[in-house]
Amino acid sequence: MTLGFIRPKTVGEAMEVLDEHKDSSKIVAGATDVTVQLRSAKPVEEKPLWLVDITRIPELSYVNLENGIVRIGAMTTHRDIARSAVIHDVAPFLADACLSVGSPQIRTRGTIGGNIVNASPAADSLPPLTALSARLRLVSRRGSRDVALCDFFKGAYKTIIEPDEILEEVYFKAPQPSSRCAFLKLGRRESLAIARLSVAVLLDMDESGKILEAAIAPGACLPMPARIARAEQALIGKIPDEESVDMTSLEVGEEMVRVSGVRWSTEYKKPVACALTKRAIWKALGVDVD
Ligand SMILES: Cc1cc2nc3c(=O)[nH]c(=O)nc-3n(C[C@H](O)[C@H](O)[C@H](O)COP(=O)(O)OP(=O)(O)OC[C@H]3O[C@@H](n4cnc5c(N)ncnc54)[C@H](O)[C@@H]3O)c2cc1C
């Protein structure tokens, strides 16, 4: 495969390049997924593949909070999100998720945009972004469109992005200051581990401790990101106790089996999904159950 390399300096330039080469180009951000994909790709065609490197576009790298909306540029790295004061303040579970990605080297190169567009069911940023009901802005020379994160995915590693489109930013409403959140990830080892399972929990409660809103989004157990409505319903309107938290956690395991079917790994994954969810809920509530 012959590779051409183009390095636009603005989003406008990148849109032009993608428009011109839309049938034969691939965006490269931090390249931590693309490099693996290119190495494993079978040599199929003679015509060059244009790699469109967007790392030199500073306007795509930012974290802002304005009018209650948090906006993260697609080129913002996991490292920068994990260190962002805004994210620590409004959605610390997203900072935790970004901090759990790979190793310092991967977090310094890998971007949130790449994590989203790669669409791995095990991607660490997706459970918190799903719980936050995040939205995406896609841009191309044809114009721009905003889509809900959950509508962006068609399946594992499949999205609705068109070849001439760039993911410009991901944004979400800042949760209420009274809200609590947690992200937990289980890998095969402590670092450089892809999630075997993960879960993000976002809870909003009133002064008495009654749950007003709940968002529960597991990772690495469904083909694409989703919230588990039945689990959320098991908590809403209640002051969490052992029974309601157990019921909620069980619903996550049940949903995993309903959506993904029974597999060789179900015997392990179902109880672990329940246990991880239970821990994440208690962690969000500030109760240490380890
Ligand atoms: C050793 C190693 C460990 C890893 N560990 C983890 C881990 O623990 N957790 C985890 O979630 N991931 C992990 N990853 C995967 C990877 O690092 C992340 O998914 C990362 O966020 C990808 O970002 P990137 O900028 O490198 O994307 P790239 O590799 O540059 O791109 C990924 C895909 O997204 C597309 N793309 C990128 N940016 C845009 C954009 N703005 N608009 C449109 N399309 C775009 C590219 O065309 C490509 O298809 C690991 C990877 C490696 C190599």
The ligand as an SDF file (V2000), in Angstrom:
LIG
                    3D

 53 58  0  0  0  0  0  0  0  0999 V2000
   -0.6350    0.1590   23.7330 C   0  0  0  0  0  0  0  0  0  0  0  0
   -2.0300    0.7280   23.6180 C   0  0  0  0  0  0  0  0  0  0  0  0
   -2.8270    0.7770   24.7380 C   0  0  0  0  0  0  0  0  0  0  0  0
   -4.1150    1.3200   24.6550 C   0  0  0  0  0  0  0  0  0  0  0  0
   -4.8890    1.3480   25.7860 N   0  0  0  0  0  0  0  0  0  0  0  0
   -6.1350    1.8630   25.7240 C   0  0  0  0  0  0  0  0  0  0  0  0
   -6.9440    1.9020   26.8910 C   0  0  0  0  0  0  0  0  0  0  0  0
   -6.5590    1.4910   27.9940 O   0  0  0  0  0  0  0  0  0  0  0  0
   -8.2080    2.4230   26.7620 N   0  0  0  0  0  0  0  0  0  0  0  0
   -8.6800    2.8990   25.5750 C   0  0  0  0  0  0  0  0  0  0  0  0
   -9.8200    3.3670   25.5300 O   0  0  0  0  0  0  0  0  0  0  0  0
   -7.9270    2.8570   24.4450 N   0  0  0  0  0  0  0  0  0  0  0  0
   -6.6790    2.3480   24.4900 C   0  0  0  0  0  0  0  0  0  0  0  0
   -5.9070    2.3040   23.3570 N   0  0  0  0  0  0  0  0  0  0  0  0
   -6.4800    2.7590   22.0820 C   0  0  0  0  0  0  0  0  0  0  0  0
   -6.1460    4.2130   21.6920 C   0  0  0  0  0  0  0  0  0  0  0  0
   -4.9970    4.6930   22.3420 O   0  0  0  0  0  0  0  0  0  0  0  0
   -7.3130    5.1660   21.9800 C   0  0  0  0  0  0  0  0  0  0  0  0
   -8.4810    4.7190   21.3430 O   0  0  0  0  0  0  0  0  0  0  0  0
   -6.9970    6.6080   21.5390 C   0  0  0  0  0  0  0  0  0  0  0  0
   -7.8980    7.4950   22.1430 O   0  0  0  0  0  0  0  0  0  0  0  0
   -7.0820    6.7990   20.0250 C   0  0  0  0  0  0  0  0  0  0  0  0
   -6.8170    8.1610   19.7470 O   0  0  0  0  0  0  0  0  0  0  0  0
   -5.8070    8.6000   18.6110 P   0  0  0  0  0  0  0  0  0  0  0  0
   -5.7590   10.0800   18.6460 O   0  0  0  0  0  0  0  0  0  0  0  0
   -4.5130    7.8940   18.7300 O   0  0  0  0  0  0  0  0  0  0  0  0
   -6.5970    8.1010   17.3310 O   0  0  0  0  0  0  0  0  0  0  0  0
   -6.0320    7.6440   15.9170 P   0  0  0  0  0  0  0  0  0  0  0  0
   -5.3600    6.3260   16.0390 O   0  0  0  0  0  0  0  0  0  0  0  0
   -5.2730    8.7280   15.2670 O   0  0  0  0  0  0  0  0  0  0  0  0
   -7.4380    7.4680   15.1510 O   0  0  0  0  0  0  0  0  0  0  0  0
   -8.3860    6.4740   15.5380 C   0  0  0  0  0  0  0  0  0  0  0  0
   -9.5670    6.4960   14.5470 C   0  0  0  0  0  0  0  0  0  0  0  0
  -10.3010    7.6990   14.6820 O   0  0  0  0  0  0  0  0  0  0  0  0
  -10.2790    8.4590   13.4560 C   0  0  0  0  0  0  0  0  0  0  0  0
  -10.1760    9.8480   13.8970 N   0  0  0  0  0  0  0  0  0  0  0  0
   -9.3350   10.3280   14.8430 C   0  0  0  0  0  0  0  0  0  0  0  0
   -9.6130   11.6190   15.1150 N   0  0  0  0  0  0  0  0  0  0  0  0
  -10.6500   11.9700   14.3080 C   0  0  0  0  0  0  0  0  0  0  0  0
  -11.3940   13.1750   14.1140 C   0  0  0  0  0  0  0  0  0  0  0  0
  -11.1520   14.2840   14.8380 N   0  0  0  0  0  0  0  0  0  0  0  0
  -12.3860   13.1660   13.1930 N   0  0  0  0  0  0  0  0  0  0  0  0
  -12.6690   12.0470   12.4820 C   0  0  0  0  0  0  0  0  0  0  0  0
  -12.0010   10.8880   12.6180 N   0  0  0  0  0  0  0  0  0  0  0  0
  -11.0010   10.8370   13.5270 C   0  0  0  0  0  0  0  0  0  0  0  0
   -9.1020    7.9240   12.6560 C   0  0  0  0  0  0  0  0  0  0  0  0
   -9.2830    8.0700   11.2640 O   0  0  0  0  0  0  0  0  0  0  0  0
   -9.1320    6.4460   13.0720 C   0  0  0  0  0  0  0  0  0  0  0  0
  -10.1210    5.7540   12.3580 O   0  0  0  0  0  0  0  0  0  0  0  0
   -4.6170    1.7930   23.4100 C   0  0  0  0  0  0  0  0  0  0  0  0
   -3.7890    1.7420   22.2710 C   0  0  0  0  0  0  0  0  0  0  0  0
   -2.5100    1.2230   22.3630 C   0  0  0  0  0  0  0  0  0  0  0  0
   -1.6420    1.1780   21.1440 C   0  0  0  0  0  0  0  0  0  0  0  0
  1  2  1  0
  2  3  1  0
  2 52  2  0
  3  4  2  0
  4  5  1  0
  4 50  1  0
  5  6  2  0
  6  7  1  0
  6 13  1  0
  7  8  2  0
  7  9  1  0
  9 10  1  0
 10 11  2  0
 10 12  1  0
 12 13  2  0
 13 14  1  0
 14 15  1  0
 14 50  1  0
 15 16  1  0
 16 17  1  0
 16 18  1  0
 18 19  1  0
 18 20  1  0
 20 21  1  0
 20 22  1  0
 22 23  1  0
 23 24  1  0
 24 25  2  0
 24 26  1  0
 24 27  1  0
 27 28  1  0
 28 29  2  0
 28 30  1  0
 28 31  1  0
 31 32  1  0
 32 33  1  0
 33 34  1  0
 33 48  1  0
 34 35  1  0
 35 36  1  0
 35 46  1  0
 36 37  1  0
 36 45  1  0
 37 38  2  0
 38 39  1  0
 39 40  1  0
 39 45  2  0
 40 41  1  0
 40 42  2  0
 42 43  1  0
 43 44  2  0
 44 45  1  0
 46 47  1  0
 46 48  1  0
 48 49  1  0
 50 51  2  0
 51 52  1  0
 52 53  1  0
M  END
$$$$
